Structure formats: C-alpha cells, structure tokens
Amino acid sequence: MTLDHPPSTVSPTRSVLVVEDTAEFRQLLRSLLEAEGYRVTVVGTGSQALTEGRLDDPDVIVLDLRLPDMDGIEVCRQLRTFTEAYIIMVTARDHEIDRVVGLSFGADDYVVKPFSPRELAARIQAMLRRPRSAPSQQPHPDVHVFDGLTVDVRAREVRVDGCLVALTKIEFDLLDALSGQSDMVFSREMLIDHVWGSSWYGDGRIVDVHIANLRRKIDLGGYQWVKTVRGVGYRLNVS
C-alpha cells in the first residue's frame, strides 16, 4: 500500500481508533489517517480496544477481525453495548459469511485486505460527511407515527407497540428514510445515498444485511414492518 491521498479537509476534532495487531500496519494506518486530519489512537488487542473505546469515545473504529486476545467479532459486539461509533471491519478473510456475521454484530462497513489507503479514507469521510445525529435533508415531521410504530427523529428513538427498541445508527437511519416517505419504494442506491452518502462506494448488499438486522429488532409480534419489493428495493409496510 502507498500513502497516496489528497490534502486533508477533515476537522481535527474527528477521532479514529485503530485496532490492529500488526505494528507495521498500525503505523501505516496512523500515518494515513493523521495525514487526512484525524486524531488517531492505535491499539493492538481487543481488550485495549474496549478500554480506549470507553475512554476516548471515538467517531470511527477501524477494527481488524484477527486479534491476539479476542475475536474481532466479539470485540465488535461488546463495543456496540456502549458506543455508537462507526465501526469498519478490516479482514483478510475472503469469505462472505465473515462479513455478514460482523455486520450482524453491529459493524457499519468492511474492507478486505489488501485495500488501498485512499479507499479506507474515502469510506471514513463518506460516513462522517453526514452525521447521523443531524436532521435529515428530507422535509418531514420530527416524529413518524404509525399504528404500532413510532420513529422520533429528533430523539432518535423507536418504539414498537409502546416498547423502546435499541437500534444502531445505520439501522435508525434506514428506518428514518423509510418512515419519512412511507409511500415510496427505496432502491439500495437511494438508501445508500441517504445513510452512507453519495460518495460512498462498496458492495450494495450491505443494505440487505442492515435491513435484516433492523427487521429482527422491530418485527415484534410477527408483523413485518419493512417490505421487500422484488426487483426494486424496500418500503415501509403500512396501509
């Protein structure tokens, strides 16, 4: 890999936690991301990642799945119990099941080694360009109310039959898009643009994985809130 990148335009307040057991790769990622303007912390174990994740509250965590003390997927699962940071998995494994499992435990995206530093920087920038706590650009009410489902955009809370449901950032943003225009069918590309940003590039099937995670959390009582429109995409299943 070569450190080939344009001049930085990133706010220095943005922080990235790099979790990687190989010292050479840690230093490469530190140099790349610091050159892009991020404040970078690097650690080499899963236990250190959990400690730093609590102490520093980073904006992004770049997490290698192969760590000496813990499986990276377990680290991801534990991180998701206390942080809403974007998590990008880094893996040398070329098996789709590893990526799907990682995403199902709360990762937002993945890159497969070897990857270009520019690709990683572009994915991080695309995620941070649209903070998920910011109001949507689409004009719609702050609270979307349906029979049995309430999506409070300002509070970023979802209730199903009155019960609060905990969603990840991406799951909430997908539901925000679908519930904000409940009469519209959204293609994968439209949802990627809404959640990850128009400059994001990668496997569009990442949408399918996060939709599946969202369904598992909100489809209480056997009702499926997100409907698949075959050959087109997804829409909210309301009458």
N, C-alpha and C positions, 0 to 999 in steps of 0.2 A: 504494500500500500504506500501511496505517496501523499504528502500533505499538500494537496493541490486544492486551493479554495480561494474564493473572492474575499475582499476586505470585509471585516466584521461590521454588522449593523445591529448586533444584539445588545440589549440593555445589560450592563454588568451586574445588575441585581438578580438575573436569572441564574439558578444554580443547578448543577448536574452532579449526581452521584454515580460514579463508575465502579461497578463491581466485577472484577476480573482477576483471576488468579495468576496470570502470566505477567511478570513485571514489565517485560518489553512492550506488551500490548497495552498495559495500563498507562505507561509513559506516552505511547503514541496517541492514545485517546485523550490524555490530559493535554498534550501539546496542540492537538487538533482543536479541541473544544475551547481551550483558553485563547487560541488564536481567533476563534469565532466570537469571543467576548463573554463567554460564560465563566462563572465562578465554579471551579471544579474540585471535587473531593474524590479521591480514589481509595478503594479498599480491596483486599484480596480474598476475603472469606464471607460466607453467608452471615455468620454471627456479627461481624463488623458492619455488614450492610444494614442489619436490623437496628444496631445501635446508632449508626450515623443517620439512618432514616428517621429515627425518633428525635435525635438531637438537632439536626440541620433542617429538616422539613424541605427537601429539595423539590424543585419544579419537575425535574426529569430524573429517572433512574435508568441507567444503561446496565442491564443485568445479564451476565454470562450464565448459561444454564449448567456449565460444568465447573463446580467449585469444590475445593478440597474437603470441606467440613459438612456441607449440606447440599442437597439437590436444589438447583436454581428454581425449580417449580415450587418447591416447598418455601423457599425464601420469598418468592412472589406471593404465595398465598398468605404468608404471615405479614408481609408489607401491606397487603390490602386490608388488614384488620385495623390499621391506624393511619394510613396515608392515602391521599388522593393524587399523588404524583403520577405523571405519565410514566409508564414502565415500558421500555423497549428491550425485548429479549435479544440476546446475541447467542447464536448457537452454530456449532459446526455440524450439527446433525442435519442430514438431508431427508428427514422423514417427516411427512406432513403431520403425523399424529403428534409429534413433539410440539409442533407449533400450535396445533389445535388445543392440546392439553394446557400449554402455557397461557393461551388466550382465555381459556375457560376459567383459569385461576386468577384472572384479573389483569394480565398484561394487555397493553394497548396496541402494540405492534411488535414486529420482529424483523431482524436482519440475519442472514445466514453468512457465516464466514466461508470464503473471503469476501469482503464487501469493500467498497470504496469509501474513504472518509467523507467525500462530498455527499454520498448517498445518506450516510448517517446524519450529517449536519443538516441536510435538506429535510429529512424526516422530523428532526427535532424542531427546526424552525417552523415547519408547517403546523406542528402540534401547538406550539406556543404562539403562533400568529393570531390564533383565535382563542383567547382564554375562555374556557368553558363556563366560567362563572359570570361572564359578561352577558348582557341581554342579547337575545337573538336579533339578527338583522331583519328577520321577517316580522312584519307588523301583526301581532296577535296579542290577546289578553295575557296578563301575568298568570292567570290560573285557568287551566283547561279542565272542565268538569264534564264527566260523562256518567252514565248510570253504573256506578260501581268503581269508577276510576277517576282520580283527581291528580293532576300534574301541576304543582305550584312552581312556576318558572323562577320567580324571584327567590324563594326559599330553597329551591332545588330539592323539593320533597315530592314523593309519590305515595299515594295511598290507594290501596285496593280493598274495597268493602270496608273502608274506615281504618284499615291496618297500615301502618307505615312500612314501606318496603325500601330496603337499602340497595341502591344501585351504584355502580361505578360511574365515573364521569362520562365515559363513552356511552354506556347504556342509557344514562339520563338524557344525553344529547340526542340520541336516536329517537327516544320516546318523545322528547320535546319537538323534534321535527315532525314526527308522525301525528302527534296530537294537535300541533299548532295548525295543521291543514289536514284535518281528518278525512276530507273528501278526496284527497289526492293520493295517487299511487306514486311512490318514490322508487326510482331505479337505484341500483347500487351507486352509480356515479353521482346522483343527486344527494344521497346520504353521505357519501364520502366528502363531497363539497361542503355540506352543512357541518359535519363533525370534524373532519381532519383538515379541511381547507382545500382550495382549488389547486394548490401547488403540490399536494401530496401525491406520491406515486408509489405503487406497490400492488400486491395481489388484492383484487376486489373482493375475493372470498372472505376477507377479514370482516366484512359487513355481516355475512351469513353467520359467522361464529358469534359475534356480539349480539346479533338478533336472537340466536338460540339461547344465549345466556340470559338476555332480557326476558324471553318467554318463560324460562324456568322460574323466574322470580315473580312475575306478575300474573301468570296464568293460574291463579288460585281458583279452586272450585271447578276446575275443568274447562273454564271458558278461555278461548284463545284470543287475546287482545290484538295481536299483530298477525295479520293475514298475509299469506304469500299469494301474489298474483302471478301465476305461472308465466314465465317468459318476459315479465315486466319488472317486478320488484316487490315492494311491500306497502301495505297501507294499514291504518288503524281499523280494527273490525268493530265499527259502530253502525247502528241503524240510522 
